[in-house]
Amino acid sequence: MLVKRVLSDNSKCVGCEICMITCSLVNFGEINPAKSRIRISRMDHGFKITVCNNCGLCERYCPQGAISVVNKTILIDEELCNRCGICIEKCPTHAIWWSPDVKTPNKCVACGACVENCPTKALRIIESEIEVMAEAR
């Protein structure tokens, strides 16, 4: 099954956080990087981009069946989610987290807004077969 994936190149990231601002605006209607579905972290030598790669491990472990592939992306159904946090625990890339005022765990939906607005082209979106990653935790 094909899924959309946002790929990142940390070496191109300058830490401007335009991706985070764009993400929160597009997905939540407000400029609030704390609600962003992508994160930029300062490292000793540059920046680290954390974004869901739609590997499917969260879907495998969700006890409620609240996570599924819809329109080539992995989504969390707010109605079915019981907020247990297992998806957060199982994510091998640490790309699912709780955000302020968000009812379900927050993860990238591969909308592409961050890709379109990244001034350094540190992000790109592709479609590829879903490959469930091995557990990292």
Backbone as ProteinMPNN parsed JSONL, in Angstrom:
{"seq_chain_A": "MLVKRVLSDNSKCVGCEICMITCSLVNFGEINPAKSRIRISRMDHGFKITVCNNCGLCERYCPQGAISVVNKTILIDEELCNRCGICIEKCPTHAIWWSPDVKTPNKCVACGACVENCPTKALRIIESEIEVMAEAR", "coords_chain_A": {"N_chain_A": [[0.844, -1.168, 0.0], [0.597, 2.18, -0.862], [1.95, 5.045, 0.737], [2.118, 8.494, 1.727], [5.095, 10.265, 2.448], [7.002, 12.474, 4.395], [10.157, 13.478, 3.839], [13.271, 14.332, 5.314], [16.144, 16.488, 5.343], [18.515, 17.006, 7.416], [20.891, 18.434, 7.175], [20.339, 20.591, 5.585], [18.653, 22.18, 7.029], [18.009, 25.254, 8.633], [16.915, 26.013, 10.972], [14.783, 27.837, 11.066], [12.106, 27.436, 11.585], [9.874, 27.8, 9.999], [8.475, 25.719, 8.873], [7.183, 24.598, 11.103], [5.544, 26.7, 11.93], [3.94, 27.019, 9.645], [2.738, 24.473, 9.581], [1.204, 24.413, 11.989], [-0.551, 26.496, 11.443], [-1.9, 25.656, 9.079], [-3.025, 23.187, 9.902], [-4.288, 23.675, 12.369], [-5.285, 26.213, 12.356], [-4.008, 28.347, 13.558], [-1.116, 30.259, 14.485], [1.047, 28.535, 16.111], [3.626, 27.042, 17.134], [3.907, 25.006, 19.061], [1.841, 23.285, 18.594], [2.503, 22.149, 16.237], [2.991, 19.567, 13.777], [5.419, 18.775, 13.077], [8.765, 18.89, 14.17], [11.508, 20.96, 15.107], [14.683, 20.695, 16.348], [17.374, 22.067, 18.151], [20.678, 21.068, 17.757], [24.039, 20.057, 18.704], [25.587, 20.473, 16.417], [24.026, 21.954, 14.322], [20.661, 21.333, 13.234], [17.873, 19.213, 14.058], [15.354, 17.549, 12.387], [12.217, 16.375, 13.182], [9.808, 14.261, 12.106], [6.906, 12.404, 11.29], [7.269, 9.364, 9.538], [5.364, 7.784, 8.481], [5.485, 4.962, 8.975], [3.892, 2.969, 10.03], [3.931, 1.525, 12.421], [2.603, 2.503, 14.683], [-0.05, 2.122, 13.958], [-0.195, -0.66, 13.97], [0.006, -1.254, 16.717], [-2.064, 0.093, 18.031], [-4.594, -0.299, 20.333], [-7.262, 0.275, 20.03], [-7.875, 0.39, 17.389], [-7.798, 2.832, 16.202], [-6.092, 4.029, 14.471], [-5.314, 4.36, 11.129], [-4.733, 3.848, 7.569], [-5.585, 6.4, 5.456], [-6.414, 7.905, 2.495], [-3.712, 7.724, 1.596], [-2.192, 8.396, 3.844], [-1.314, 7.99, 7.302], [-3.662, 8.178, 9.747], [-5.058, 9.365, 12.861], [-7.989, 8.538, 14.389], [-10.116, 10.624, 15.965], [-12.513, 10.022, 17.234], [-12.338, 7.298, 17.846], [-9.999, 7.026, 19.302], [-8.635, 6.367, 22.485], [-6.876, 7.746, 23.965], [-4.652, 6.469, 25.115], [-1.932, 6.491, 24.644], [-0.188, 4.594, 23.637], [0.653, 4.598, 20.986], [2.447, 6.722, 20.975], [4.431, 5.741, 22.663], [5.366, 3.574, 21.128], [6.378, 4.643, 18.783], [9.093, 4.638, 16.654], [10.617, 6.766, 15.814], [10.087, 8.857, 17.436], [8.077, 10.639, 16.705], [5.456, 11.176, 17.285], [3.405, 12.916, 19.468], [2.037, 14.527, 22.434], [0.163, 17.483, 22.183], [-0.641, 20.896, 23.076], [-4.059, 21.419, 23.822], [-4.923, 19.565, 21.927], [-6.827, 16.811, 21.066], [-6.134, 14.187, 20.423], [-3.154, 12.128, 20.099], [-0.527, 13.83, 18.42], [0.521, 13.861, 15.073], [2.297, 13.907, 11.964], [0.425, 14.474, 8.991], [1.135, 14.372, 6.43], [0.478, 16.497, 4.673], [1.912, 18.282, 3.205], [2.339, 21.02, 3.419], [4.478, 22.062, 4.906], [6.619, 21.28, 3.333], [6.214, 22.754, 0.975], [6.726, 25.313, 1.921], [9.275, 25.445, 3.019], [12.202, 27.226, 3.103], [14.779, 26.367, 2.512], [14.621, 23.99, 1.256], [14.762, 21.651, 2.773], [12.978, 19.7, 3.203], [10.995, 17.158, 1.674], [8.376, 15.54, -0.167], [7.281, 12.252, -0.7], [5.907, 9.307, -2.287], [5.618, 6.026, -1.2], [5.864, 2.458, -0.701], [4.297, 1.176, 2.204], [6.191, 0.387, 4.997], [6.561, -1.359, 7.771], [8.373, -0.38, 10.463], [10.967, -1.761, 12.537], [10.654, -2.19, 16.066], [11.969, 0.347, 18.086], [12.088, 0.868, 20.69]], "CA_chain_A": [[0.0, 0.0, 0.0], [1.37, 3.418, -0.945], [1.696, 6.121, 1.69], [2.927, 9.703, 1.554], [6.102, 10.432, 3.488], [7.813, 13.685, 4.369], [11.56, 13.161, 4.094], [13.994, 15.524, 5.749], [17.601, 16.546, 5.225], [18.947, 17.863, 8.526], [22.02, 19.287, 6.782], [19.817, 21.787, 4.919], [17.801, 22.926, 7.96], [18.64, 26.409, 9.283], [16.223, 26.263, 12.233], [13.885, 28.993, 10.971], [10.816, 26.975, 12.094], [8.766, 28.128, 9.098], [7.694, 24.49, 8.729], [6.35, 24.46, 12.297], [4.541, 27.768, 11.874], [3.022, 26.656, 8.563], [1.992, 23.287, 9.995], [0.179, 24.768, 12.978], [-1.542, 27.353, 10.792], [-2.695, 24.849, 8.144], [-3.753, 22.104, 10.563], [-5.038, 24.094, 13.549], [-5.812, 27.554, 12.15], [-3.332, 29.338, 14.39], [0.339, 30.192, 14.519], [1.398, 28.002, 17.421], [4.566, 25.943, 16.894], [3.716, 23.916, 20.022], [0.866, 22.366, 18.01], [3.015, 21.671, 14.961], [3.157, 18.13, 13.6], [6.83, 18.606, 12.749], [9.562, 19.578, 15.194], [12.898, 21.303, 14.833], [15.455, 20.734, 17.594], [18.767, 22.514, 18.014], [21.675, 20.07, 18.144], [25.381, 20.644, 18.813], [26.064, 20.878, 15.088], [22.908, 22.158, 13.41], [19.289, 21.118, 13.665], [17.28, 17.91, 13.785], [13.948, 17.602, 11.991], [11.473, 15.187, 13.581], [8.525, 14.209, 11.413], [6.445, 11.032, 11.087], [7.535, 8.835, 8.198], [4.254, 6.884, 8.15], [5.986, 3.583, 8.931], [2.78, 2.083, 10.342], [4.055, 0.819, 13.695], [1.537, 2.977, 15.577], [-1.285, 1.454, 13.53], [-0.106, -2.055, 14.409], [-0.132, -1.395, 18.163], [-3.215, 0.798, 18.6], [-5.564, -1.287, 20.803], [-8.616, 0.705, 19.688], [-8.056, 0.44, 15.935], [-8.054, 4.243, 15.895], [-5.084, 4.508, 13.529], [-5.431, 3.642, 9.86], [-4.322, 4.556, 6.359], [-6.678, 7.074, 4.758], [-5.871, 8.777, 1.449], [-2.251, 7.591, 1.547], [-1.496, 8.829, 5.057], [-1.772, 7.322, 8.516], [-4.411, 9.145, 10.551], [-5.607, 8.95, 14.147], [-9.409, 8.877, 14.462], [-10.415, 11.249, 17.258], [-13.665, 9.349, 17.842], [-11.951, 5.973, 18.33], [-8.813, 7.11, 20.165], [-8.93, 6.446, 23.919], [-5.786, 8.543, 24.532], [-3.81, 5.605, 25.951], [-0.54, 6.869, 24.426], [0.65, 3.494, 23.15], [1.265, 5.014, 19.714], [3.588, 7.573, 21.327], [5.461, 4.844, 23.196], [5.879, 2.656, 20.105], [6.939, 5.343, 17.62], [10.552, 4.483, 16.664], [11.283, 8.03, 15.477], [9.621, 9.863, 18.412], [7.394, 11.636, 15.881], [4.073, 11.343, 17.748], [3.49, 13.538, 20.794], [0.882, 15.294, 22.901], [0.27, 18.925, 21.961], [-1.658, 21.633, 23.829], [-5.429, 21.53, 23.303], [-5.181, 18.595, 20.861], [-7.488, 15.703, 21.748], [-5.459, 12.925, 20.142], [-1.729, 12.33, 19.854], [-0.282, 14.66, 17.243], [1.495, 13.328, 14.132], [2.224, 14.453, 10.61], [-0.563, 13.885, 8.095], [1.733, 14.459, 5.094], [-0.282, 17.438, 3.843], [2.88, 18.918, 2.313], [2.462, 22.471, 3.618], [5.847, 22.354, 5.358], [7.491, 21.078, 2.169], [6.014, 23.896, 0.076], [7.171, 26.574, 2.516], [10.644, 25.378, 3.539], [13.033, 28.064, 2.229], [16.054, 25.723, 2.161], [14.3, 22.699, 0.629], [15.199, 20.577, 3.663], [11.886, 18.734, 3.253], [10.353, 16.768, 0.416], [7.33, 14.542, 0.046], [7.302, 11.168, -1.677], [4.992, 8.201, -2.038], [6.303, 4.742, -1.261], [5.171, 1.369, -0.024], [4.383, 1.207, 3.661], [7.113, -0.603, 5.555], [6.504, -1.232, 9.22], [9.723, -0.395, 11.027], [11.178, -2.547, 13.749], [10.539, -1.396, 17.288], [13.223, 0.923, 18.559], [11.993, 1.057, 22.147]], "C_chain_A": [[0.899, 1.244, 0.0], [0.947, 4.4, 0.148], [2.579, 7.305, 1.338], [3.882, 9.809, 2.734], [6.795, 11.771, 3.298], [9.228, 13.257, 4.748], [12.294, 14.445, 4.431], [15.495, 15.356, 5.549], [18.085, 17.536, 6.278], [20.057, 18.825, 8.125], [21.569, 20.576, 6.099], [18.996, 22.678, 5.853], [18.59, 24.046, 8.631], [17.919, 26.799, 10.582], [15.249, 27.421, 12.222], [12.485, 28.708, 11.524], [9.629, 27.394, 11.232], [7.878, 26.902, 8.899], [6.729, 24.318, 9.902], [5.225, 25.494, 12.318], [3.484, 27.433, 10.831], [2.143, 25.487, 8.975], [0.879, 23.646, 10.973], [-0.925, 25.624, 12.362], [-2.468, 26.54, 9.891], [-3.57, 23.836, 8.885], [-4.612, 22.531, 11.744], [-5.565, 25.521, 13.458], [-5.185, 28.624, 13.017], [-1.821, 29.165, 14.282], [0.728, 29.813, 15.939], [2.323, 26.805, 17.21], [4.44, 24.777, 17.872], [2.715, 22.884, 19.513], [1.345, 21.759, 16.694], [3.165, 20.155, 14.95], [4.561, 17.779, 13.113], [7.606, 19.389, 13.804], [10.977, 19.823, 14.704], [13.597, 21.421, 16.183], [16.87, 21.198, 17.3], [19.676, 21.408, 18.539], [23.031, 20.766, 18.246], [25.877, 21.196, 17.48], [24.885, 20.986, 14.125], [21.567, 21.867, 14.048], [18.827, 19.717, 13.298], [15.803, 18.111, 13.492], [13.301, 16.29, 12.418], [10.101, 15.257, 12.937], [8.176, 12.738, 11.175], [6.749, 10.58, 9.663], [6.479, 7.82, 7.76], [4.702, 5.434, 8.001], [4.903, 2.566, 9.273], [2.864, 1.345, 11.667], [2.96, 1.238, 14.676], [0.212, 2.289, 15.246], [-1.317, 0.016, 14.044], [-0.439, -2.197, 15.894], [-1.34, -0.697, 18.773], [-4.287, -0.21, 19.028], [-7.003, -0.96, 20.414], [-8.896, 0.639, 18.187], [-8.322, 1.854, 15.459], [-7.091, 4.805, 14.856], [-5.164, 3.674, 12.261], [-4.949, 4.509, 8.706], [-5.569, 5.093, 5.668], [-6.044, 8.024, 3.752], [-4.346, 8.865, 1.5], [-1.511, 8.201, 2.729], [-2.088, 8.106, 6.262], [-2.382, 8.376, 9.433], [-4.887, 8.525, 11.854], [-7.04, 9.456, 14.221], [-9.74, 9.368, 15.871], [-11.558, 10.543, 17.987], [-13.272, 8.012, 18.473], [-10.8, 5.991, 19.332], [-9.225, 7.228, 21.634], [-7.811, 7.151, 24.695], [-4.863, 7.744, 25.457], [-2.325, 5.921, 25.795], [0.366, 5.76, 23.932], [1.335, 3.868, 21.84], [2.505, 5.875, 19.964], [4.745, 6.706, 21.816], [6.123, 4.012, 22.107], [6.555, 3.354, 18.933], [8.471, 5.282, 17.652], [11.307, 5.776, 16.363], [10.87, 9.173, 16.408], [8.854, 10.992, 17.716], [5.9, 11.743, 16.171], [4.171, 11.881, 19.169], [2.168, 14.193, 21.155], [1.158, 16.768, 22.646], [-0.84, 19.63, 22.733], [-3.003, 21.674, 23.103], [-5.737, 20.587, 22.146], [-5.686, 17.325, 21.534], [-6.811, 14.353, 21.537], [-3.963, 13.175, 20.01], [-1.523, 12.996, 18.492], [0.798, 14.025, 16.377], [1.278, 13.94, 12.762], [1.173, 13.718, 9.785], [-0.118, 13.987, 6.637], [0.934, 15.359, 4.154], [0.624, 18.176, 2.861], [3.068, 20.408, 2.501], [3.873, 22.858, 4.051], [6.828, 22.258, 4.194], [7.425, 22.293, 1.249], [6.634, 25.179, 0.609], [8.588, 26.568, 3.07], [11.579, 26.154, 2.611], [14.342, 27.407, 1.797], [15.867, 24.364, 1.493], [14.833, 21.524, 1.45], [14.165, 19.461, 3.758], [11.412, 18.403, 1.852], [9.336, 15.689, 0.724], [7.407, 13.516, -1.077], [6.145, 10.226, -1.378], [5.795, 6.924, -2.164], [5.486, 3.697, -0.517], [5.347, 1.504, 1.485], [5.296, 0.07, 4.107], [7.104, -0.409, 7.061], [7.917, -1.404, 9.765], [9.784, -1.309, 12.245], [11.062, -1.627, 14.957], [11.902, -0.916, 17.735], [13.228, 1.058, 20.074], [11.695, -0.249, 22.83]], "O_chain_A": [[1.847, 1.332, 0.78], [-0.237, 4.563, 0.441], [3.642, 7.152, 0.735], [3.529, 9.488, 3.869], [7.134, 12.155, 2.179], [9.462, 12.739, 5.84], [11.981, 15.512, 3.903], [16.033, 14.249, 5.582], [18.069, 18.748, 6.062], [20.153, 19.92, 8.679], [22.326, 21.545, 6.038], [18.678, 23.813, 5.499], [19.692, 23.828, 9.135], [18.27, 27.795, 11.214], [14.916, 27.944, 13.285], [11.762, 29.635, 11.889], [8.489, 27.347, 11.694], [6.661, 27.033, 8.77], [5.577, 23.93, 9.703], [4.092, 25.183, 12.685], [2.285, 27.544, 11.09], [0.934, 25.506, 8.743], [-0.263, 23.223, 10.798], [-2.095, 25.489, 12.719], [-3.686, 26.714, 9.935], [-4.734, 23.649, 8.53], [-5.565, 21.836, 12.095], [-6.225, 25.994, 14.383], [-5.764, 29.696, 13.197], [-1.32, 28.071, 14.023], [0.74, 30.647, 16.845], [1.853, 25.671, 17.118], [4.833, 23.659, 17.538], [2.736, 21.733, 19.951], [0.646, 20.935, 16.105], [3.433, 19.538, 15.981], [4.847, 16.629, 12.78], [7.149, 20.431, 14.273], [11.561, 19.01, 13.988], [13.148, 22.162, 17.058], [17.486, 20.774, 16.322], [19.464, 20.881, 19.631], [23.148, 21.944, 17.908], [26.507, 22.252, 17.427], [24.769, 20.179, 13.203], [21.355, 22.115, 15.235], [19.325, 19.113, 12.349], [15.09, 18.763, 14.254], [13.78, 15.214, 12.06], [9.33, 16.184, 13.184], [9.056, 11.925, 10.89], [6.518, 11.316, 8.704], [6.676, 7.087, 6.791], [4.351, 4.761, 7.032], [4.987, 1.413, 8.849], [1.943, 0.601, 12.008], [2.446, 0.402, 15.42], [-0.549, 1.922, 16.142], [-2.356, -0.462, 14.5], [-1.096, -3.16, 16.288], [-1.609, -0.894, 19.958], [-4.837, -0.91, 18.178], [-7.87, -1.833, 20.464], [-10.038, 0.816, 17.764], [-8.986, 2.064, 14.444], [-7.259, 5.939, 14.409], [-5.092, 2.445, 12.304], [-4.781, 5.722, 8.838], [-6.487, 4.342, 5.339], [-5.221, 8.861, 4.125], [-3.773, 9.953, 1.452], [-0.32, 8.493, 2.625], [-3.237, 7.665, 6.228], [-1.72, 9.331, 9.841], [-5.093, 7.314, 11.941], [-7.284, 10.659, 14.129], [-9.653, 8.615, 16.841], [-11.567, 10.477, 19.216], [-13.808, 7.634, 19.515], [-10.652, 5.06, 20.124], [-10.05, 8.069, 21.992], [-7.803, 7.15, 25.926], [-4.358, 8.268, 26.45], [-1.538, 5.654, 26.703], [1.575, 5.962, 23.818], [2.483, 3.487, 21.615], [3.496, 5.764, 19.243], [5.896, 6.914, 21.43], [7.329, 3.772, 22.165], [7.25, 2.697, 18.157], [9.087, 5.816, 18.574], [12.505, 5.871, 16.629], [11.257, 10.322, 16.194], [8.972, 12.157, 18.096], [5.158, 12.337, 15.388], [4.934, 11.36, 19.982], [1.297, 14.388, 20.307], [2.271, 17.243, 22.872], [-1.874, 19.025, 23.015], [-3.059, 21.936, 21.902], [-6.728, 20.793, 21.444], [-5.056, 16.816, 22.461], [-6.909, 13.472, 22.39], [-3.544, 14.318, 19.827], [-2.263, 12.743, 17.541], [1.872, 13.685, 16.875], [0.193, 14.432, 12.452], [1.046, 12.496, 9.868], [-0.897, 13.72, 5.722], [0.736, 15.028, 2.985], [0.17, 18.638, 1.815], [3.884, 21.011, 1.805], [4.402, 23.877, 3.605], [7.756, 23.06, 4.086], [8.453, 22.799, 0.8], [7.028, 26.045, -0.173], [9.058, 27.599, 3.55], [11.735, 25.78, 1.448], [14.955, 27.839, 0.821], [16.841, 23.671, 1.201], [15.298, 20.528, 0.896], [14.437, 18.403, 4.325], [11.423, 19.25, 0.958], [9.422, 15.009, 1.746], [7.576, 13.863, -2.247], [5.487, 10.34, -0.343], [6.561, 6.752, -3.113], [4.54, 4.019, 0.202], [6.408, 1.895, 1.971], [5.175, -1.063, 3.641], [7.592, 0.604, 7.564], [8.564, -2.43, 9.556], [8.772, -1.585, 12.89], [11.34, -0.431, 14.87], [12.869, -1.678, 17.757], [14.269, 1.333, 20.67], [11.578, -0.292, 24.055]]}, "name": "protein", "num_of_chains": 1, "seq": "MLVKRVLSDNSKCVGCEICMITCSLVNFGEINPAKSRIRISRMDHGFKITVCNNCGLCERYCPQGAISVVNKTILIDEELCNRCGICIEKCPTHAIWWSPDVKTPNKCVACGACVENCPTKALRIIESEIEVMAEAR"}
